[in-house]
Every structure is written in C-alpha cells, then in structure tokens.
Amino acid sequence: MASSKTRQRKLARAKMERQIARRAAQIRQQRQRLAIGIVSVVVVLGAVGTAWALGAFSPSRKPAAPVAASCTWSDAGTGNANLKDVGKPSTTAPPNTGTEKMTITTNLGTVTATVDLAKSPCTAASFAYLAGKNFFNNTRCHRLSTTWNALQCGDPTGTGQGGPKYTYANEYVPTTPAPTPSDSPSPTPNPSASDDTSGGGTDVIYPAGSIATANTAPNVNGSQFFILYKDGVLPPNFTLFGQVTAGLDVVQQVAAAGADNAFASLDGGGGHPKKDITIQTLTMGNQPQPSGSAAASPTPAPSGSTSTKP
C-alpha cells in the first residue's frame, strides 16, 4: 500500500512540475511577444515623430507671396513744352515677378531684350503703357555717348527734352563698383560724371546690353532710355530694367560710326549719332505690332539743345 501511494504522489508531482514548466514557458513567450510589440511601437512612433518634425503631416507650405509693387506716377514740370500728354498708367501695383519681352524694331534691325519685372516693376509698367500708346513709334535715337558707351533713345521730339507728362522713381541700379584708373584705364568716366553723387554712390558698371532709364536727376524718369553697346561706367542714377538678348550688333554698328560731339558739355558727353537709327516700333510682352503711329515725326536736335542725361 505504501509503495503504491508513494508512486502516485511521484506521478502527481511530476505532472504538476510539467504543468508549471509549460506555464512558465507560456509566460516567457508572452513576455517576448510583448517586448517585441513594445519595440515595434517605439520604432513606429519614432518614425512618425521624425516625419511630423519634417512636416510630412503639415499642409503643403506655399511660398510667401511677393510684396506687391507700389508705383507713384507724379506730374512732370509744366514748363517743358516738349512733354507729351498721354495720360498715366492706370495701375499702381503692376506685376512684380518674372520677366517680359521688349522688342525694339529699328530701321537697322531688331533689338530684343528681357525686362525684369521683379527688380523694376514700375519701370516695366511705364514702358508697357507708353508702348501701348505708340509713344516710341518713329522716334530717332538722338544721342550717342562714347564716354559711357551708350545709345540714348525714347524722345519723340528728338531734342533730349521730350517725354510723357509724368515721372516715376528709380528702381534697381547696379552695385558693382567701377575699377580705379590704376586697375583699368578703360572705360573712364569724364570728370563731371565722377563728381555726380546725386545717386548716392560711386560710379558703377552697367554691363554691355543693359537697358536703363535716362533722366535729368534720380527719381525723375520718363520715356527716355539708353542701351549700353559695351560695358560702361556711370553714376548709379539710372534704373537698369532690361538686358539685350539679341540685336546688340545693331547698336554697335551705330556706335562704330561715331557721334558729332553736340553734347560734349553734358555728363557723358557725346552727340547725335552719325549713323541714323530710328525706332519704328517698340512693344512689350505679347503686345501686337501697332499698325499706326501716335508719336511725332522725329526731328533732329539742334546742336545747342540740352539733352536729358546720361
């Protein structure tokens, strides 16, 4: 009897130990699965956090809108009989991003340029407005400055005093300083140009192909402009609003013929081009080529006239 009971107790103990072992194994497996699950959650949360920090769940960020341009069209002086009343541009907040094409058709060939709306939106708006009025049609480029390497155009009267009856302020001007005479003997500004500090700075380089406004003083711009047929050194008084992309050789052939020195007393010197060049049409953007001309017929400037600089 005793041996039978002892055997039963041993069997029962062995069974219990097996059950305990199985239960312990199950607990270990559960703990392992739980640990793996926790690690997985941590990894996922980490990835989500990183993505959140990088803006993956943020709404698409739109680039900041450019600050709107603000243009002021001021009345020009009433004492100049050469000014022409064509009204004023209707917009005071023109487009100020991207570029626009300018096409200047002359009797010697076509000059095309890119106008920078971001840097000089008001200047671009004024030229587009005047072009729409046929203001530049059949106007002679009245001045060639071999000191500043510039051909000046945009005056319907051909006197250097003409323009619309409104003005507007300067915008972008170059900032690259001109070399000193010891650095480069050419080009060299004349003494009156180097003394001109009304633009608030030392003479700068206007690169070849630049198209800039001509004026009698900073912030008094109208219709007149000049094209640099090669790098020029000028006071920083003139808004650089365009860059020639084709046809610079048209201007260069005029420069090669020289000038008559009629404007020698003015800043930049020069005179009437010996090779006549007349703007037949000037258009901006997708403006159609005008069929007629509202501009006055070009007239040569008398040698004693005072020209708008440069």
C-alpha positions in Angstrom: 0.0 0.0 0.0 2.7 2.4 1.0 4.7 1.9 -2.2 1.6 2.4 -4.3 0.8 5.7 -2.6 4.3 6.9 -2.9 4.3 6.1 -6.6 1.1 8.0 -7.1 2.5 11.0 -5.3 5.6 11.0 -7.5 3.4 10.8 -10.6 1.3 13.7 -9.4 4.4 15.7 -8.5 5.9 15.1 -12.0 2.6 16.1 -13.6 2.5 19.3 -11.6 6.1 20.1 -12.5 5.4 19.6 -16.2 2.3 21.9 -15.9 4.4 24.5 -14.1 7.1 24.3 -16.7 4.6 24.7 -19.5 3.0 27.6 -17.8 6.4 29.3 -17.3 7.3 28.7 -21.0 4.0 30.3 -22.0 4.7 33.3 -19.7 8.2 33.7 -21.3 6.7 33.6 -24.8 4.0 36.2 -23.8 6.7 38.4 -22.4 8.9 38.1 -25.5 5.9 38.9 -27.8 5.1 41.9 -25.6 8.7 43.1 -25.7 8.7 42.8 -29.5 5.5 44.7 -29.7 6.7 47.5 -27.5 9.9 47.8 -29.5 7.8 47.9 -32.7 5.6 50.6 -31.3 8.6 52.7 -30.2 10.1 52.4 -33.7 6.9 53.4 -35.4 6.3 56.3 -33.0 9.9 57.4 -33.7 9.4 57.4 -37.4 6.1 59.2 -37.1 7.7 61.8 -34.9 10.5 62.4 -37.3 8.1 62.7 -40.2 6.0 65.1 -38.2 9.0 67.2 -37.4 9.9 67.3 -41.1 6.4 68.5 -41.9 5.1 65.3 -43.6 1.7 65.8 -42.0 1.6 69.5 -42.3 -0.5 71.2 -45.1 1.6 72.0 -48.2 3.6 75.1 -47.5 3.1 77.7 -50.2 5.9 80.1 -50.9 5.4 83.5 -49.4 3.7 85.9 -51.8 5.9 88.6 -53.1 5.3 92.1 -51.7 3.1 94.0 -54.1 4.8 96.7 -56.2 3.8 100.3 -55.4 4.2 102.8 -58.1 3.7 106.6 -57.9 3.1 108.5 -61.2 4.0 112.1 -60.4 3.1 115.1 -62.6 6.1 116.4 -64.6 7.0 120.0 -64.6 4.7 122.3 -66.6 7.4 124.5 -68.1 8.6 122.0 -70.7 6.8 122.3 -74.0 8.5 119.1 -75.3 6.5 116.9 -73.0 3.5 115.0 -74.4 0.3 114.3 -72.6 -0.7 110.7 -73.0 -2.2 110.2 -69.5 -0.7 108.0 -66.8 -0.6 104.2 -66.3 -3.8 103.1 -64.6 -2.1 100.6 -62.3 -0.1 101.4 -59.2 0.6 97.7 -58.3 1.9 96.1 -61.6 3.1 92.5 -61.8 6.4 92.1 -60.0 7.5 88.6 -60.7 9.1 87.0 -63.7 10.2 88.7 -66.9 8.7 90.3 -70.0 10.0 90.6 -73.6 10.8 94.0 -75.1 11.1 94.2 -78.9 12.6 97.3 -80.5 12.2 97.4 -84.3 14.5 99.9 -86.0 15.5 100.9 -89.5 18.7 99.0 -89.0 17.3 95.8 -87.5 15.5 94.4 -84.4 16.8 94.5 -80.8 15.1 92.2 -78.3 15.5 92.3 -74.6 14.3 90.7 -71.3 12.7 93.1 -68.8 13.0 92.2 -65.2 9.6 92.7 -63.5 10.9 91.6 -60.1 13.6 94.3 -59.9 11.9 97.1 -61.8 8.1 96.6 -62.0 7.1 100.3 -62.2 9.6 101.0 -65.0 8.3 98.0 -66.9 4.7 99.1 -66.4 5.5 102.6 -67.6 7.2 101.3 -70.8 4.4 98.9 -71.4 1.9 101.8 -71.1 3.8 104.1 -73.4 4.3 101.3 -75.9 0.6 100.7 -75.9 0.2 104.4 -76.8 2.6 104.1 -79.8 4.7 106.6 -77.9 8.0 105.3 -79.3 7.0 104.8 -82.9 9.1 106.6 -85.5 11.4 108.2 -82.9 15.1 108.8 -83.5 17.8 107.7 -81.1 19.1 111.2 -80.6 22.3 110.8 -78.7 25.4 108.6 -78.6 27.8 108.8 -75.7 31.1 107.2 -76.5 32.2 108.1 -72.9 29.5 106.0 -71.3 29.2 103.6 -74.3 25.5 104.3 -74.5 22.9 105.0 -77.3 20.1 107.1 -75.9 16.5 106.8 -77.3 12.9 107.3 -76.4 12.3 111.1 -77.0 9.6 111.7 -79.6 10.9 115.3 -80.2 14.5 114.2 -80.8 15.7 117.2 -78.6 16.6 115.2 -75.5 13.9 117.2 -73.6 10.9 115.1 -74.6 8.8 112.6 -72.7 5.4 112.0 -71.1 3.8 114.4 -68.6 4.5 112.1 -65.7 7.6 110.8 -63.9 8.4 107.9 -61.6 11.1 106.9 -59.1 14.3 104.9 -59.6 14.3 101.1 -59.0 17.1 98.7 -59.5 20.6 100.1 -60.1 23.9 98.1 -60.5 26.2 97.8 -57.5 29.4 96.6 -59.0 31.9 99.4 -58.4 33.9 100.8 -61.3 37.6 99.9 -61.4 40.0 102.6 -60.4 42.2 104.1 -63.2 45.1 102.0 -61.9 43.0 98.8 -62.3 41.7 99.5 -65.7 42.3 102.6 -67.9 39.1 101.9 -69.9 36.3 102.8 -69.7 36.9 106.1 -67.8 34.1 108.4 -66.8 34.6 112.1 -67.5 35.2 114.4 -64.6 31.7 115.8 -64.4 30.3 112.2 -64.2 32.7 111.1 -61.5 31.7 114.1 -59.4 28.0 113.3 -59.7 26.9 111.9 -56.3 23.2 112.7 -56.6 22.5 108.9 -56.9 24.1 108.4 -53.6 27.2 106.4 -54.6 30.4 105.9 -56.5 30.3 105.2 -60.2 29.3 101.6 -61.1 29.5 99.3 -64.1 26.5 98.9 -66.3 27.2 95.7 -68.3 27.1 95.6 -72.1 23.5 95.1 -73.3 22.0 96.9 -70.3 18.8 98.9 -70.9 18.4 101.7 -68.4 16.3 104.8 -67.9 17.7 108.2 -68.8 16.8 111.1 -66.5 17.7 114.7 -65.5 18.1 113.6 -61.9 17.5 110.4 -59.9 13.7 109.6 -59.5 12.7 111.7 -62.4 12.2 109.1 -65.1 10.1 109.3 -68.2 10.3 107.7 -71.6 14.0 108.1 -72.5 16.3 105.2 -72.1 19.8 104.1 -73.2 21.4 100.8 -74.4 25.0 100.0 -73.4 26.8 98.7 -76.5 29.6 97.6 -74.2 30.4 97.8 -70.5 30.1 101.4 -69.3 31.0 103.3 -66.1 28.2 105.6 -64.9 26.8 107.1 -61.7 24.3 104.8 -60.1 21.4 107.1 -61.0 19.8 105.1 -63.8 17.3 102.2 -63.3 18.6 99.1 -65.1 15.4 97.4 -66.2 16.3 95.3 -69.2 19.0 93.2 -70.8 19.5 92.8 -74.6 19.2 89.2 -75.7 19.6 89.7 -79.5 20.4 92.5 -81.8 23.1 94.3 -79.8 25.1 94.4 -83.0 22.5 96.9 -84.3 23.6 99.4 -81.6 27.2 98.5 -82.0 27.2 99.5 -85.7 25.8 102.9 -84.8 28.5 103.3 -82.1 31.2 102.4 -84.6 30.1 105.3 -86.8 30.6 107.8 -84.0 28.9 111.0 -83.0 29.0 114.7 -83.8 30.0 115.8 -80.3 27.0 118.1 -79.9 26.5 117.1 -76.3 30.1 117.4 -75.2 29.2 119.8 -72.3 26.9 117.3 -70.7 27.7 114.4 -68.3 28.7 111.5 -70.5 29.4 113.8 -73.5 28.6 112.5 -77.0 26.4 113.9 -79.7 24.0 112.9 -82.4 24.8 109.5 -83.9 26.4 109.9 -87.3 24.6 106.8 -88.4 20.9 107.4 -88.2 18.8 104.9 -86.2 15.1 105.3 -85.8 12.8 103.2 -83.6 9.9 102.1 -85.9 8.0 100.3 -83.1 8.6 99.3 -79.5 6.4 96.6 -78.0 6.3 94.9 -74.6 5.3 91.3 -73.9 2.6 90.0 -76.3 1.7 93.5 -77.4 0.7 93.4 -81.1 2.9 95.4 -83.5 1.0 98.7 -83.8 -0.3 99.5 -87.3 -0.1 103.2 -86.9 2.0 105.8 -85.0 0.8 108.3 -82.5 4.2 109.7 -81.9 5.5 112.8 -83.5 7.8 112.5 -86.5 11.4 112.5 -85.4 13.3 115.8 -85.7 17.0 116.3 -85.3 18.1 118.0 -82.1 19.7 121.4 -82.6 23.4 121.3 -81.6 22.8 123.8 -78.8 20.0 121.8 -77.1 20.3 120.4 -73.6 19.8 116.7 -73.5 18.4 114.5 -70.8 21.3 112.6 -69.4 23.1 110.3 -69.5 
